[in-house]
Amino acid sequence: MKSQCTVDVFRAESSKTVVTEVILPSRDEDIIDAIEYARKNKLRVSVVGGGHSTICTKHLSVVIDLRTKEYQNVSLIAQTEGSPLVEVGGGAALQSIANTLKDSGYSLPIGTYPSVGAGLLLQGGIGYLTREYGLSIDHLISFDGIDGNGKILCNVTKESDPDLFFSIQGAGNQVGVVVTKFVFRTVQEELLYFDRALVSRSLSEMPKFLANVIEVAINLPRTASLTFFITKAPEMIKDLVIQFFYCCKPCGETALLNIAFNIDNDPETLWRSKGVLSYAETTGLMDLPPGAATNEDFGGASPFAAIHSFFIGGDDFKSKIGVMAKNIVERTSNSPHSNFRIDFQQTGGAVKDMKPHETAFYHRNQEYSVVACCFYRQDEALSGGERTAYAWVDSVVSAFDESGVVVGTYSVDIMKGEKAEGYLKHAYKNNWNKILKVRDTCDPNYLFNPHDV
């Protein structure tokens, strides 16, 4: 075991956090020792999987950083019948999972950013294959871990411990367990046709255009998805830009962006990229093309960010799209910062096949996972920039809420502050009390930092 007093994480605000100690475990006993040390010294425990969360480090906590070679292993397990299983260490990055599966002929529905850690798999896991195959957690077979009592948990399955397994499938960061290994069932991999485009629109044009985009998307077959984000990047002429990420099977409707939006002939198409890719090659494609904001726009350092994630959908979602689009554009025009994003990751499809009570992931009746994000520099944080950024994100959430389309909060990013606990309960709704009972058993001393509460 190695220890240090600093931790390198993706979010700038988390990297500035003063922690008591950072543990780099090489075996399960190191994790048990860290938990015992925290208990004796009345400290809290934080866990780092990939380091993307805004709350993976907490002030003066003991940080267990799973990004060590012993906990980053990803391997394929052959089966005599059916698709193979994939074993994923608690400190593995999504790109490692994709690379391991790349030449096997199989895949796993995971997220879209390569450096995100396996912690995402504890909370759902949404990506380009979600509409066809469901969430990452829907493919979980078993897991290993260590709970807040220092107890080693081996090969926990739905049959061996139904309540704990239920909680790990969507609320794994809530119950006081360090998950050290996952085992997932894979799916047959097929190549994906990928079409990306960056299109500019004025504030007056964007509401109608945005509404049309969403109406097209919700009528797509499960084998296709239309993810996009809205932003205002430097050096762009128009008020807003929207970047598309359309994917389908090569035998599907590969010309959708042209048929639905006339992208090729649109004079306001600023950039285009398309081709057939393996799933491993799609991770990281959510980045902006050349000309967009980079770390240099934030003084050469990673920006701070106010973030909130939630789901939109519902039975009468289609009738509310127009009002929603208008409200969103009004809020973007009032952003206090030029660097912001509203991401729309398409879901629906197979996500709805499971009922809310079957896993801790409650909000199944959704069409999109939305992330509202406003970036600011550290010097702006000291001059009120953090406050205005969070106020703007809150106004964006309100814009969706006022449209009647918000069906729940996504636990991966919840705004801090007095509303955090309410948002957390909104993320799990009727499953929340069951999750709390599991946490009381696994972490009776409440050593682990509850997610943003």
N, C-alpha and C positions, 0 to 999 in steps of 0.2 A: 504493500500500500504506500502511495505517495500522498503528501498533503501540501497545500499551498494556501495563500491568503487572497489570491486574485483568481477570477474566473473569466475566460474569454467566451462571450456569448454574442449572439447576433444583434440583439436590441441594445442600442446605445444606453438607454436609461437603466437597463438591467446590469450592463457592464460597469456602471458607476456605483452600483450598490456596495456598501461596506459589509462584508460577511465575516464571520468569526473564523471559519476554516473551510477549505475545499478539499474533499477527500476524493482521491483517484483510486478506486478499488481494483484489486487484481483477483479477488476471490470474494465469495459471499460473506465470509467472516469479517472482512473489512467493513462491509456495509452494516453488519450487526454491531460492530464496535463503534461505528459512527453514530448509530441510533442510540446506543447505550450512553455514549459520551454526551449527546444532546440531552438525554433524559436526566442524567446526573447533574448537569450544569443548567438545567431549566432553559434550554435553547430550543429553537424551532429547527426543523429539517426541510431543506429544499432539494429537489432532484432535477438535474440537468440531463436531458436526453439528446436533443439536438441544439439547444440553446436559442431557439427562435421565440419562445414565449416571453411576453413582457413581464412575467412574474416567476421565472424559473430560478431567480435568486431573490432572496428576501433579506432585509436589513438584519445584520448580526446573526444570521442563521448558519447552521452547518450545512454546507452544500455537498451533496453526493453527485459527482460528475461521472456519468456512466460512459463517457466517450474515451474509454480505454480499450486496448486491443482485446482484452478478455471479454468485454461486453459489446463488442461491435461485430461479432461474427454473424454472417448470413450464409446458410447452407441449404441445399435441396435434399429432401429425404424421399427416396423412391418408394412407391407403394405397389403392391401386387395387383391391386385393383384401383381404378379411378386415377384422378390427377395426383401428382406428387404433392407433398407438404413442403413448406419452406419454414425453416427455423430462423428467427430474427432476434438478435441480441438487443437488450434494452437501450444500448447506446448507438445503435446502427442508424445511419442516415438513409433516407428514401432512395437516393441514387445507388447505394450499395445493394439494396433489395432489387432494384430494377436491373442493375448490371449482373447480379448473380443469376437472375431468371432469363436474361436476354437470349441466350442460345439454347435454352431448354425446351422451347416451344410452349412455355406456360408463363402466366403472369399473375399479378395480384392487384386489385384495385387499390391504389395508394394516392397520395397527394401529388401536387404539380410542381413543387419546388425541391430541387435535388438535395439541398443541405438541411431540410427539415428532418427532425429526428423521429424515432419510433414513438415518442410521446404523443404524436398526432394520432397514432393508432389506438390510443387509449380513449380518445374522445370522438371517434367516428371514422375519419379518414375519407375525404372527398377528392375525387380526381376525374380524369377523362373517361374512365371505365365505369364510373358510378351508376350512370343511367342504365347500363346493361346488366351489371353484376352486383350492384348495391355498394354499401360502405365497406371499408376495410374490416371493421369489427364483425360484420356479418359472416366473415370467413374464418374467424378465430376458432381453433380447435382446443387449445390448451395454453396455459402459461405457467411460468415459474416466478417466484418473487420472495420478498421478505417484508413482513408486516411491521407495524409500529411496536409490537411486542418483542421484536427480534426473532420471530419465528420464521423458519424457512418453509416456503410453500412450494411443493413439487407437483408438477403435472396436474394443476387444477383444471377441471373440466366442468361442463354444464351438469354432468351427472354427479361428480364428486362433491361439489359445493355450489349449488344452483344460485344462491343469493350473491355470493362473491363473484362468480363468473358473470352474472347479470350486470353487476356494477362495473366490472372492468370493461364491459362492452358499452363504452360511451361515457362513463364517469370514473375511469381508472385513475385519474389524478385527484379524486375526491376522497378516497377511502383509506389513505394511510398505508399504501403498499408500494414498495419499489419493485416494479416489474422488471426482472432481469432477462427474461426470455419469453418470446411468443412463438406459437406454432400455428400457421395458417394453411388452409386448403387453397391451392392455386386454381386458376381457370385456364382454359385453352387460349393461348395467345394468337392474335391475328394482327397483321399489319394495319396501321391506321393512316388514312389520308388526312393530312393536316393542312389547313388553309388559314393563314394569318393576314390581316390587313389593318392598316391604320387610316382612319377617315376623320376629317375635320368637319365640324358643323358650328354654326353660330348659335347663340343662346336662343334665338327665335326659332331656329330650325330643329334643334335637338329634341324637344319634347315629342314631336310627331315621329321623328326618326327612331328614337329610343323605344317608343311604344310599339312601333312596327317590328323592331328587332325582337322584342320579347314575345309578341304574338306569333311570329314565325317560329321561334325557339320552342314554345310549349306544344307545338303541333308536330315536332320532329319525332321520328321513331326512336326507340330506346337505343338503337345502335349508332345514334348520332348525338352530338351535343354542341351547343353554341354558347361558349363562355366568352365574356368580354369585360372590359373595364373602361370607365370614364375618367379622364384626367385633363389637366391643363399643363402641358409640358413646355419648358422654355423653347424659344425659337419657332413655335408654332404660330401660324398666322391667325387662324380662327380662334374663337373663344374656348371651345372644348374639342377634345379628340376622343374617339372611341376606338379601342383596339379589339379586333375579333380574334377568337381562337375557335375555329370550327373544325371538328373532327368527325369522321365516319369511317366505315369500312370502305376499302377501295372500290368495292362493287356498288356502293351506295350513291347518294346524290352529291357527287364531288363538285358540282357547279352551283351549289346552293348560294354562295355569296354573290355570284353573278345574277342568278335567277331572281333572288329576293331583293337584292340591293344594288344591282348593276355596278358592282365594284370596279370591274375592268374599265368601264367607260365613265366612271365618276371622276370629274376633274379635281375633286377634293380628296381622292385617294392618295395618301402621302407615301405609302410604303406597302409592299406585298411580298409574301413568301409562302410557298406551298410545296408539297411533296409527300411521298409515302415514307412513313417512319415506323420503326419498332416502338413499343411502349417505352422502353428504356431511353430512347432518344427524345421523347416528348417532355421529360422532366426539365424544367428550366426555361421552357418556351414562354412563360408568362412575363418575362422581362420585357421592358420597352425596347424598341429598336434604336439605332443611333439617332442622336438629336434630343433624346429625352434627358430628364434630370439624372445626375450621377452624384456620387459622394462629394465630388468637387464643388457642387452647388451648395454643399453644407459645410464648407470650410475644410474639405478633405477628410472628414470623418463621417462615420455612419450617422444618419439623422436620428433624432428622437422622433417618436410617433405616438399620436393619440389614435387608438384603434378600438373598434367595436364590431363584433360579428353577430349576425342574426340570420333568420330564415324568412323568406317570403313565399306566399302561396295561398292555399285555402280553396274551398269549394267554388267560390265565385271570384276567383283571382282575375280571370280574363276581363270581367266587367270593370275592374278597378285599375287596369293598366294605364289608361290615358291620364287619369288624375294623378296616379303615382309618378309617371314620367314628368308631368308638369311640376309637381312639388319638388322632385329631385333636382331638376335644372334650376329652379329658383334658389335652392340652397347652395348649389355649386357656384352660382354667380356671386354669392355673398361670402365665399371662403376668405378667411383672413390671411391665408398663405397661398402662394402660387403652386406649391407642390402638395397635391392631394390625389387620392385615388378612391373610386368606389368600384370594387370588384364584384362581378356577378358570376359565380360558379354554378353552372346548371346542374341540377340534381333531378328530382322526380324519378320517373321510371321505376327501377327495381327497388329504390329506397322505400317506396310506398307498399311494397309487397309484404313487409313485416309490420306487425302491429306495435303501437307505442309501448305496450307493457312487456314485449318480448325481450327487449334490451333496455339498458339505462338511457339510450339515445331515444328521447321521447318524440321529437318533432319529425315525423315521417311524412306528413302531408304538406310537402314543400315543393317548390319549383326551382328556387335558387337559394344558394348560400351567399349572403352579401357581406362584404367587409368594407366598412367606411374607415378611411385612414387619412390623417392629416400630419404631414411631416414638419418638423421645426428643428432649428439648430440649438446647441447647448446654450449659446449666449442669449438666444431668444427665450429659453426657459427661465433665465434669470430676470428677464424684463417683462414677464407676463405672457410669453408666447405659449407656454404649456397650457395656461388657463384658456386662452382664446382658441387654441387648437382643439381642446376637449369640448369647449362650448360649441364649436362648429360641428364636430362629430355628433354631439348630442342633438344638434338641430337637424342633421341628416337622418338620424334614427327617427326623430319626430316626424320628418317628412314622410317616411315610409309608414310610420304608425298612424298618422292622420289619414293616410290613404286606405287604411283597413286591410293591409296586405301582410303585416308582420304576424307570423305564426309562432315565433319563439326565438330565443337567444341561443347562439352557438357558443359553447363553453371555451373554445380555443382562445378567444380574445374578448374579455369583458372589461369595459371601462372601469377604472378605479374610482374610488370616492364613495359617497354615501349611498349611491344607487346600486353598488356592486352586489350586495347580498340579494336584493330584489331581482336583479338580472340573473343571478345564479339559480334562484328558485324558478325563474321563468324558463331557464334552460332545461330543467328536468321535470317540472310540473308534478304530475301525479306520481312520478317515480322517486321524488326527492326524499320522502320519509323512509322509503326502503333503503336508499343509498346511505342515509344517516345511520340507520341501524347497523349496517355493515361497517361503517366507519367506527362506530362505537366499539365494535368487536375487534377490529384490526388495529385501531389506534386509540385506545382508551385514554391515553394521556394527551391526546391532541398535539403530538409532536410535529406532525407534518403540516406545512402551510396549506390551509384550505385555499382553493383557487380564487384569489382576488377578493377574499372576504376579510 
